[in-house]
């Protein structure tokens, strides 16, 4: 399980929380070749979800068409300063991870 690929900022204002997420990930499609002409295996984030107080507030289904270091931004109702978001991602390889972000 890889750690630390997510950078997230969340800010509560007026009853809504705005979230910005960037994942540090190569998002390899499986179609590129290395310098020796050998195919680079596919390795990309398939799903990323965000939960607030145990309730899923966002889920993104990604694929090979998503660029390196994907960026996501969204807003949801609720949230308060000091609350925690749980960000979970799953790769096509089976690797998973969950990281947290505090609402400011």
Residue frames as qw, qx, qy, qz and C-alpha x, y, z in Angstrom:
[[0.000, 0.889, 0.457, 0.000, 0.00, 0.00, 0.00],
 [0.419, 0.361, -0.004, 0.833, 1.53, 3.28, -1.14],
 [0.284, -0.743, -0.443, 0.414, 1.32, 6.29, 1.14],
 [0.223, -0.646, 0.007, 0.730, 1.33, 10.01, 0.69],
 [0.339, 0.231, 0.598, 0.688, 0.22, 10.43, -2.93],
 [0.044, -0.792, -0.550, -0.260, -2.66, 12.79, -2.08],
 [0.185, -0.076, -0.228, 0.953, -2.45, 16.52, -1.42],
 [0.137, -0.662, -0.677, -0.290, -5.77, 17.99, -0.37],
 [0.018, 0.013, -0.284, 0.958, -7.16, 21.30, 0.83],
 [0.208, -0.598, -0.746, -0.205, -10.65, 21.69, 2.24],
 [0.053, 0.033, -0.252, 0.966, -12.24, 24.95, 3.34],
 [0.062, -0.619, -0.778, 0.082, -15.65, 25.42, 5.00],
 [0.001, -0.121, -0.025, 0.992, -17.59, 28.60, 4.27],
 [0.482, 0.074, -0.071, -0.870, -21.28, 29.45, 4.41],
 [0.804, 0.021, 0.419, -0.421, -22.46, 25.90, 5.12],
 [0.892, 0.443, -0.091, -0.022, -20.48, 24.38, 2.23],
 [0.597, -0.563, 0.463, 0.335, -17.03, 22.84, 2.02],
 [0.616, 0.728, -0.266, -0.143, -14.81, 23.31, -1.03],
 [0.803, -0.342, 0.445, 0.202, -12.28, 20.56, -1.64],
 [0.507, 0.752, -0.395, -0.145, -9.25, 20.54, -3.94],
 [0.849, -0.290, 0.432, 0.091, -7.28, 17.33, -4.44],
 [0.499, 0.686, -0.505, -0.161, -4.14, 16.54, -6.41],
 [0.945, -0.202, 0.257, 0.036, -2.83, 12.99, -6.61],
 [0.022, 0.729, -0.635, -0.255, 0.88, 12.55, -7.32],
 [0.768, 0.071, 0.636, -0.024, 0.56, 9.62, -9.73],
 [0.142, -0.323, 0.651, 0.673, 2.00, 8.77, -13.17],
 [0.676, 0.433, 0.312, -0.508, -1.30, 7.32, -14.46],
 [0.073, -0.358, 0.807, 0.463, 0.46, 4.93, -16.88],
 [0.718, 0.272, -0.052, -0.638, -1.85, 3.70, -19.65],
 [0.775, -0.065, 0.626, 0.066, 0.05, 0.56, -20.63],
 [0.699, 0.680, 0.212, 0.065, 0.52, 1.90, -24.16],
 [0.104, 0.922, -0.373, -0.012, 3.86, 3.70, -23.75],
 [0.930, 0.118, -0.191, 0.290, 7.25, 2.10, -24.24],
 [0.520, -0.763, 0.161, 0.350, 10.45, 2.69, -22.34],
 [0.107, 0.805, -0.462, -0.357, 13.79, 3.59, -23.97],
 [0.257, -0.275, 0.904, 0.202, 14.45, -0.08, -24.72],
 [0.431, 0.038, -0.593, -0.679, 11.10, -0.47, -26.54],
 [0.235, -0.231, -0.928, 0.176, 9.51, -2.52, -23.79],
 [0.336, -0.641, -0.410, -0.555, 5.90, -1.63, -22.85],
 [0.044, -0.221, 0.576, -0.786, 5.44, 0.13, -19.51],
 [0.174, -0.382, -0.907, 0.039, 2.73, -1.76, -17.58],
 [0.274, -0.645, -0.320, -0.638, -0.59, -0.02, -16.95],
 [0.408, -0.341, -0.613, 0.584, -0.80, 1.56, -13.49],
 [0.101, -0.383, -0.144, -0.907, -3.48, 4.15, -12.89],
 [0.226, 0.117, 0.639, -0.726, -6.02, 5.21, -10.29],
 [0.104, -0.355, -0.841, -0.395, -9.36, 3.59, -11.09],
 [0.359, -0.755, -0.485, -0.256, -11.46, 5.09, -8.31],
 [0.240, 0.118, -0.442, 0.857, -11.06, 7.92, -5.84],
 [0.378, -0.691, -0.540, -0.295, -13.68, 8.69, -3.20],
 [0.082, 0.312, -0.416, 0.850, -14.04, 11.20, -0.40],
 [0.484, -0.557, -0.672, -0.053, -16.02, 10.59, 2.79],
 [0.069, -0.429, 0.303, -0.848, -17.10, 13.10, 5.41],
 [0.519, -0.216, 0.531, -0.634, -18.35, 11.73, 8.76],
 [0.441, -0.007, 0.897, -0.032, -18.51, 8.26, 7.21],
 [0.587, 0.640, 0.438, -0.234, -20.74, 9.39, 4.32],
 [0.543, 0.094, 0.484, 0.680, -19.40, 9.38, 0.76],
 [0.158, 0.793, 0.182, -0.559, -19.59, 12.91, -0.66],
 [0.432, 0.728, -0.366, -0.387, -17.69, 12.32, -3.92],
 [0.767, -0.108, 0.598, 0.207, -16.57, 9.40, -6.08],
 [0.380, 0.720, -0.373, -0.445, -14.59, 9.68, -9.32],
 [0.893, 0.097, 0.420, 0.129, -14.18, 6.75, -11.70],
 [0.072, 0.798, -0.435, -0.411, -10.97, 7.34, -13.61],
 [0.930, 0.244, 0.255, 0.103, -9.21, 5.48, -16.38],
 [0.709, -0.044, 0.278, 0.647, -6.30, 5.63, -18.77],
 [0.290, 0.717, 0.305, 0.556, -7.47, 8.90, -20.35],
 [0.375, -0.923, -0.081, 0.018, -6.79, 10.86, -17.14],
 [0.454, 0.738, -0.344, 0.362, -3.50, 12.77, -17.20],
 [0.616, 0.028, -0.537, 0.575, -0.51, 12.43, -14.87],
 [0.162, -0.126, -0.486, 0.850, -1.04, 13.96, -11.40],
 [0.141, -0.589, -0.653, -0.455, -4.85, 14.26, -11.62],
 [0.017, -0.005, 0.342, -0.940, -6.54, 17.28, -10.03],
 [0.231, -0.560, -0.760, -0.238, -10.11, 17.22, -8.71],
 [0.045, -0.030, 0.330, -0.942, -12.18, 20.04, -7.20],
 [0.344, -0.495, -0.709, -0.367, -15.72, 19.89, -5.81],
 [0.219, -0.277, 0.371, -0.859, -18.01, 21.39, -3.18],
 [0.413, -0.359, -0.831, -0.099, -20.43, 19.63, -0.84],
 [0.429, -0.686, -0.089, -0.581, -23.00, 20.79, 1.70],
 [0.822, -0.561, -0.097, 0.022, -21.86, 20.66, 5.30],
 [0.738, 0.185, -0.248, 0.600, -18.50, 20.52, 6.95],
 [0.324, -0.943, -0.011, -0.081, -16.95, 22.65, 9.65],
 [0.222, 0.764, -0.536, 0.281, -13.48, 23.83, 10.55],
 [0.330, -0.479, 0.755, -0.301, -11.50, 21.01, 12.16],
 [0.902, 0.131, 0.286, -0.295, -13.54, 18.18, 10.63],
 [0.332, -0.407, 0.779, 0.343, -11.79, 15.38, 8.76],
 [0.769, 0.448, -0.171, -0.423, -12.17, 14.05, 5.22],
 [0.661, -0.244, 0.691, 0.159, -11.12, 10.50, 4.32],
 [0.524, 0.641, -0.349, -0.439, -9.79, 10.18, 0.77],
 [0.736, -0.127, 0.663, 0.051, -9.58, 6.62, -0.59],
 [0.472, 0.618, -0.434, -0.454, -8.08, 5.57, -3.92],
 [0.842, -0.020, 0.539, 0.018, -7.82, 2.25, -5.74],
 [0.096, 0.573, -0.621, -0.526, -5.38, 1.45, -8.56],
 [0.838, 0.282, -0.285, -0.372, -5.96, -1.00, -11.38],
 [0.441, 0.388, -0.783, 0.205, -3.09, -3.04, -9.85],
 [0.686, -0.446, -0.575, 0.002, -5.06, -3.59, -6.66],
 [0.376, -0.017, -0.412, 0.830, -3.05, -1.12, -4.56],
 [0.248, -0.808, -0.446, -0.294, -5.20, 1.02, -2.30],
 [0.362, 0.021, -0.399, 0.842, -4.73, 3.82, 0.15],
 [0.235, -0.846, -0.453, -0.153, -6.68, 6.09, 2.46],
 [0.387, 0.094, -0.231, 0.888, -5.43, 9.49, 3.47],
 [0.168, -0.776, -0.559, 0.238, -7.00, 12.26, 5.53],
 [0.221, 0.385, 0.067, 0.894, -7.37, 16.03, 5.22],
 [0.134, -0.509, -0.575, 0.626, -8.60, 18.55, 7.79],
 [0.129, 0.800, 0.450, 0.376, -11.23, 21.12, 6.92],
 [0.344, -0.092, -0.213, 0.910, -10.00, 24.67, 7.50]]
